[in-house]
Structures are given as C-alpha cells and as structure tokens.
Amino acid sequence: MNLPKEMDALVLHGVRSFGLERVPVPQSYQDDEVICKVDTTYICGTDPHIIAGDFPGFWPKSYPFIPGHEWSGTIIELGSRAVSLGWKKGDRVCAISHCGCGYCNMCLKGRYNLCLNYGHEDRGHRQYGHYTQGAYAQYIRTSVKSIFKIPDSMPLEIAACVDPLSIALYTVKRSRLQPGDDLLILGTGPQGMMAILCAIALGAGRIIAAGSGGRLKKAAELGAITIDYKTEDVVERVKHLTDGLGVPAVLECAGTAQSVKQACLAAARGGVISTIGIPHDDPQIPIKRMVLDEIELIGNRANPNTARETVELLVNDRINIDSLLTHRYPLRDFATALEVFESRQDGAIKVATKPNEMN
C-alpha cells in the first residue's frame, strides 16, 4: 500500500479548541519505527484533561497537537531495523503510549514508564498522544517498542483496549493480591471496571467496589459487592464485611482526596494500597495508622511489561471486556463522542472512534 500524502486527524489548537483537519501523513520514519493504519482509538480518561488544558506545557508541550493513545491498527510501512526484528507489513497490532529511550537506568531495569529521558524526543523518549503526536488520526508513526502483535482471532476493536486494560492489570499486580484475597476497588470508571476483570482473572476472593450510579450497577454485573459512596460509609461497610479487619489489597482508581483517605483506612494491617488515580490536590494521609499498621501506599504509572500478558488473557478468554465497549463513532463525530464520554450518556464506559470509517 502506498502512503497517501494527507489524512484526517483530530487536531488540538488550544484549550478545548479542536477539529477534524487534513494534515500530512507521516512519510519519514526511523529504522525502528513503523507507520500504521489506525482502526480504533478509544477515549481515555486522560484525554478530556489534555483537551481541557489541565497539563499546560506538559501534555501537550505545544500546539497544534494530535492526541489519542488507546489504539489498534495494521502496519503498512516500516523501517529496516523493524524488519530485522521480525515486524512486517500487514501485522495487526495494539499499542501503549510509553516508549522509553532504552538506555537509561530506569529503562534497563524494565521501568521504561519512568524513563530518565522522559519528554526528550531527541534522546529517544516518546509518549504518544500525550506530547508525541497520537492516534486520533487515520495513520500514526510509532516505535516498535510501543506496539504488540495480536493474533488474527482478536478483533482490532478489542485490541485497542489493551493499553487501559494492561494499566488495570499492572495496578492489580502491584497490590500484591494473592489468590483468595479480598480486594477493595475505589472508583467504578473504566479503570475500576477493568481492574475488577483483572482481579477475577488473578484469583481474587471477594471484590468490593465503591462507586455510584449506573457504573456501580455495572460493577455488580461484573461480580463485585457494591458500595454506594454517596449513601454509605465506605470504610464502615468494608469493616463490616471483613469482621473489622479491612482488606489486604486496595486499588484506588477514583483519584479524589476522599477516596485516598478511605483507602488508607479500609486497608487491613499489613495491607497494600495500589493507586492509579491522580487527585487534583494532594490529600491528607493518616500517616500514624500507615506506620503503626505497616500499610503500604504504592503509586502506579501506566503499564510497563503488562501489555503482552493482557493480550494473552484476552486471547485465552480469561478476560472478556465486550460489555464495557459501549459506543462507537467515526472520528469526524469526535465532539459528540467526547460529550457522550464526559457526561456518561446512555451508560457510556469505553467510547471508540473510527478514524478510517466515513459513516
């Protein structure tokens, strides 16, 4: 396939200033890069914050900018090193946003999500859809370090969820959950829902989920014991369910000061709190309890080394995310898709855009 000269892309020009435009298709690529035709790009919970300008000068560094990082597609062009590494035209792939430099101490430890050259593309780092051009477009240029082959049996629409699902898997694993352990999940957004599915796959005992509204009902459908934080005391309910002990593993997926405090109080002695949420303001931590009861609070950034595991869990039917994929739109209807996602219309959880579908 010959690359076209132009493509449709969602271009962000400033705070909530965006539109579908014709832009040049990436024509040049480094030896370890590929050009992919994008099939599906999901709206991530981070995307509305990037669009709203909540990370000025960081995500993105400048405008114009193409966001989007939860995607899947097909390789249509590739560099010589990519070929020597076994990639080829026609490979179906899913992707993650992070691409470490590969040389710094963190990358050499496998913690490329903490790359010491973060933000410096001239030193080999990328983060697609955050400060490196992303996937709300018909084509994307990406390093092979950020993509993973998927089998023909996996629909590309499912594969586009590997990024967020592998983040959920990483968050569950970092809680050091053991088979049979009770688990509390604070927040029933997409990350919380996916964490439920990952926890089930890893053998959790009872899964308790705190949230509200329709998403809390969905959490119950997935198998969780639910707590409506608007009408119930989350910590007291957890203590009641566990004979006053609390839970050995807590996942904080809500990203509020209140939920972080609840996590610290609901954990059992010796428990682990694995957090992926980012509060707007730093919360107060009950440090006395954390010290005396040896409760660990672990932060998680992205999904280092869990994407391949996630593909295998999906392929082998250990996780089924079909019920979370609620809406689909052509990319030209992105404004509508974003509104549906942000306002949670019609039970929206994962909202897909289709850059190469015209209807």
Beta strands, then each sheet from edge to edge (+ up, - down):
strand 1: 6-14
strand 2: 17-24
strand 3: 33-42
strand 4: 70-78
strand 5: 92-95
strand 6: 98-99
strand 7: 126-127
strand 8: 139-143
strand 9: 147-149
strand 10: 183-186
strand 11: 207-211
strand 12: 225-228
strand 13: 247-252
strand 14: 267-275
strand 15: 296-299
strand 16: 325-330
strand 17: 350-354
sheet 1: 1+ 2-
sheet 2: 8+ 3- 4+ 5- 9+
sheet 3: 8+ 3- 17+ 16+
sheet 4: 6+ 7-
sheet 5: 12+ 11+ 10+ 13+ 14+ 15+
end
